[in-house]
Amino acid sequence: MLHSDRGGQYCAYDYRALLRRHRIVPSYSRRGNCCDNAAMESFFRSLKAERVCLTRYATYQEAKTDLFDYIRFYNHRRHHSTLCYLSPMEFERRNASSSS
């Protein structure tokens, strides 16, 4: 899945054909709703600021491994103000146990 805004370049026929050819599903925010994907935008901002822009990768595999490590850290350990300063996993765990 690939998320983008609703800009004309992302709605163009050739672009959408390229996505289909590579079996990538496009994801767009609803028209006029810039907050639809705020959580993912926040994640990508953190990923870039905390990892990608600080690291030079020698190989694709090195980048892939490092990004997966960051995602694991982000989900299991990184605290988020919007989640009462819990990690996403801890937030989900607490909500699952409180709704049971």
Backbone bond lengths (Angstrom), bond angles and torsions (degrees), N, CA, C in turn:
res aa  C-N    CA-C-N  psi(-1)  N-CA   C-N-CA  omega(-1)  CA-C   N-CA-C  phi
1 M - - - 1.436 - - 1.519 108.02 -
2 L 1.315 116.09 139.44 1.452 122.90 179.43 1.524 108.82 -127.15
3 H 1.311 116.40 121.26 1.453 120.23 179.52 1.518 110.39 -98.58
4 S 1.316 115.49 137.76 1.468 120.84 174.09 1.523 107.75 -147.37
5 D 1.315 114.94 172.58 1.456 117.97 174.08 1.531 108.03 -79.29
6 R 1.315 116.92 -172.73 1.457 120.46 -176.85 1.521 112.26 -94.52
7 G 1.324 117.73 23.12 1.463 121.35 179.59 1.517 111.85 -57.66
8 G 1.313 115.71 150.26 1.463 121.83 -177.10 1.514 113.72 -54.92
9 Q 1.334 116.83 -37.24 1.466 119.79 -179.35 1.518 111.55 -63.46
10 Y 1.340 118.02 -29.05 1.462 121.42 -179.03 1.529 112.57 -85.24
11 C 1.316 116.53 -12.99 1.467 120.75 178.86 1.526 111.72 -101.70
12 A 1.321 116.94 -4.03 1.461 121.67 -176.85 1.528 110.92 -63.91
13 Y 1.322 115.67 146.49 1.460 121.92 -177.54 1.529 111.59 -56.98
14 D 1.330 118.34 -47.39 1.472 120.93 -177.05 1.527 111.39 -62.36
15 Y 1.308 116.72 -39.61 1.467 121.39 179.25 1.522 110.55 -64.35
16 R 1.336 116.09 -47.19 1.470 119.68 179.64 1.524 111.23 -64.97
17 A 1.335 117.14 -35.46 1.473 120.77 177.18 1.525 110.54 -64.67
18 L 1.326 117.11 -39.68 1.462 121.52 177.33 1.528 110.66 -61.92
19 L 1.318 116.45 -43.84 1.469 119.84 177.56 1.525 110.75 -60.65
20 R 1.327 116.87 -46.86 1.472 120.59 179.36 1.527 110.93 -59.00
21 R 1.314 116.11 -43.54 1.469 121.00 -178.42 1.530 110.88 -59.59
22 H 1.306 116.88 -32.96 1.458 121.12 -179.42 1.530 112.77 -100.21
23 R 1.334 115.90 11.79 1.470 123.00 178.21 1.533 111.95 57.21
24 I 1.314 116.26 40.49 1.457 122.21 177.11 1.519 108.13 -103.44
25 V 1.308 116.09 127.99 1.459 121.42 179.95 1.531 109.05 -90.04
26 P 1.331 117.50 123.12 1.464 118.90 178.38 1.525 111.53 -76.53
27 S 1.309 115.89 148.02 1.460 122.18 177.49 1.524 106.96 -132.88
28 Y 1.314 116.70 126.25 1.456 121.89 -179.72 1.517 109.53 -124.27
29 S 1.320 115.46 150.21 1.463 119.20 171.33 1.527 108.20 -68.22
30 R 1.323 115.51 154.51 1.458 118.42 174.36 1.516 108.95 -65.62
31 R 1.298 116.39 148.25 1.449 121.80 -179.14 1.525 110.19 -54.86
32 G 1.327 115.75 126.42 1.460 121.19 176.81 1.520 115.02 77.17
33 N 1.336 118.34 6.37 1.458 120.38 -179.14 1.523 109.58 -119.71
34 C 1.315 115.17 89.26 1.473 119.35 -174.99 1.526 112.49 -73.73
35 C 1.313 118.88 -9.90 1.469 121.04 -177.76 1.520 113.18 -94.07
36 D 1.329 118.13 -1.54 1.461 121.19 -179.12 1.516 113.10 -51.19
37 N 1.289 116.49 -40.82 1.457 119.39 -173.72 1.526 111.75 -118.13
38 A 1.309 116.64 31.78 1.466 121.08 -176.11 1.520 112.33 -60.07
39 A 1.319 118.21 -38.08 1.466 120.68 -179.17 1.527 111.06 -64.12
40 M 1.327 117.40 -43.95 1.467 120.25 179.35 1.520 111.15 -69.47
41 E 1.324 116.89 -38.44 1.469 119.77 177.88 1.527 109.27 -61.80
42 S 1.326 117.17 -40.60 1.455 121.31 178.15 1.529 110.72 -64.27
43 F 1.326 116.98 -42.85 1.459 121.01 177.87 1.525 110.98 -59.26
44 F 1.335 116.85 -48.34 1.462 119.75 -178.02 1.523 111.60 -65.93
45 R 1.323 117.85 -34.42 1.463 120.69 175.41 1.529 109.39 -62.09
46 S 1.336 116.21 -46.60 1.470 120.33 178.67 1.522 111.60 -63.40
47 L 1.304 116.86 -44.47 1.467 121.38 179.42 1.524 110.74 -57.25
48 K 1.313 116.60 -47.19 1.467 119.72 -179.28 1.524 111.44 -66.40
49 A 1.337 116.48 -47.94 1.464 120.47 -175.17 1.522 112.74 -69.54
50 E 1.329 117.15 -37.67 1.462 120.60 -173.73 1.521 113.76 -92.73
51 R 1.327 117.57 -16.29 1.459 117.94 -175.04 1.523 112.83 -136.02
52 V 1.302 117.97 -64.42 1.465 121.34 -168.97 1.526 112.62 -60.96
53 C 1.320 117.36 -46.03 1.468 119.85 -177.34 1.520 112.67 -73.23
54 L 1.311 117.61 -11.27 1.466 121.56 -179.59 1.528 112.62 -101.76
55 T 1.325 116.82 -1.55 1.464 120.81 -170.93 1.523 110.99 -128.56
56 R 1.317 115.24 140.33 1.471 121.03 172.12 1.524 106.90 -110.07
57 Y 1.299 116.02 122.02 1.456 120.92 -177.78 1.527 109.93 -97.96
58 A 1.317 116.48 132.13 1.463 121.43 179.55 1.520 111.54 -80.57
59 T 1.341 116.19 -31.71 1.465 119.95 -177.31 1.523 110.03 -138.59
60 Y 1.304 114.90 163.20 1.460 121.10 175.15 1.526 110.04 -60.23
61 Q 1.329 116.84 -44.08 1.465 121.00 -178.54 1.523 111.20 -61.96
62 E 1.319 117.51 -39.09 1.460 121.24 177.71 1.531 110.60 -63.11
63 A 1.318 116.85 -43.30 1.465 120.93 177.90 1.524 110.67 -63.87
64 K 1.318 116.60 -45.32 1.464 121.40 -179.36 1.523 111.21 -60.10
65 T 1.315 116.99 -46.80 1.465 121.47 179.60 1.523 111.06 -62.13
66 D 1.327 116.43 -45.06 1.461 120.59 -179.29 1.533 111.48 -64.69
67 L 1.315 117.06 -40.90 1.473 119.92 179.97 1.527 111.04 -67.05
68 F 1.315 117.62 -39.31 1.467 119.50 176.44 1.530 110.75 -65.16
69 D 1.327 117.02 -37.95 1.469 120.12 175.92 1.526 110.66 -61.94
70 Y 1.332 116.35 -41.73 1.463 119.81 179.09 1.527 110.58 -64.32
71 I 1.313 117.90 -42.46 1.468 121.13 179.76 1.526 110.02 -61.74
72 R 1.318 116.72 -41.75 1.468 120.23 176.78 1.530 110.72 -60.72
73 F 1.340 116.35 -47.06 1.460 121.14 176.90 1.531 110.55 -59.25
74 Y 1.316 117.09 -47.18 1.459 122.80 -176.91 1.533 110.72 -59.06
75 N 1.312 116.79 -43.47 1.466 120.66 -177.16 1.523 113.69 -77.59
76 H 1.324 116.94 -33.97 1.460 120.15 -173.56 1.522 115.03 -98.15
77 R 1.326 118.40 -28.19 1.462 119.36 -170.55 1.523 115.10 -126.42
78 R 1.335 117.79 -29.83 1.468 119.67 -173.71 1.518 110.50 -73.39
79 H 1.318 116.92 126.81 1.466 122.22 -179.45 1.522 110.29 -84.22
80 H 1.345 115.46 145.02 1.462 121.83 -175.92 1.519 109.68 -126.46
81 S 1.305 116.34 130.06 1.468 120.03 -179.50 1.528 111.65 -62.09
82 T 1.322 117.64 -35.06 1.466 119.99 -179.57 1.526 112.59 -72.62
83 L 1.334 116.88 -10.94 1.472 121.59 179.14 1.527 110.11 -113.11
84 C 1.327 116.85 33.69 1.471 121.96 179.70 1.532 111.38 58.65
85 Y 1.316 116.71 35.45 1.465 124.10 179.12 1.527 113.02 59.81
86 L 1.334 115.26 36.72 1.463 122.28 172.49 1.520 108.30 -110.50
87 S 1.325 117.01 161.62 1.460 120.28 171.56 1.528 107.30 -75.05
88 P 1.332 118.57 158.68 1.468 119.84 177.23 1.530 112.91 -55.72
89 M 1.328 118.04 -41.04 1.467 120.64 -179.87 1.528 111.22 -65.19
90 E 1.333 116.95 -43.26 1.465 120.66 179.55 1.526 110.50 -65.91
91 F 1.316 116.40 -40.47 1.465 120.92 178.19 1.531 110.48 -60.47
92 E 1.326 116.70 -46.66 1.466 121.29 178.75 1.529 111.09 -63.46
93 R 1.322 116.11 -43.22 1.467 120.15 179.89 1.521 110.96 -59.58
94 R 1.327 116.48 -47.33 1.470 120.33 -179.39 1.526 111.64 -65.32
95 N 1.313 117.57 -40.14 1.457 119.78 179.18 1.515 112.44 -69.22
96 A 1.310 116.95 -34.18 1.472 120.36 178.64 1.526 109.90 -68.66
97 S 1.322 117.05 -40.34 1.465 119.52 -178.33 1.534 111.70 -74.84
98 S 1.330 117.47 -29.13 1.466 118.97 179.44 1.518 112.83 -78.85
99 S 1.361 116.99 -21.28 1.463 119.47 179.60 1.523 111.99 -91.60
100 S 1.325 117.23 -4.54 1.479 120.51 -179.41 1.507 110.88 -84.07
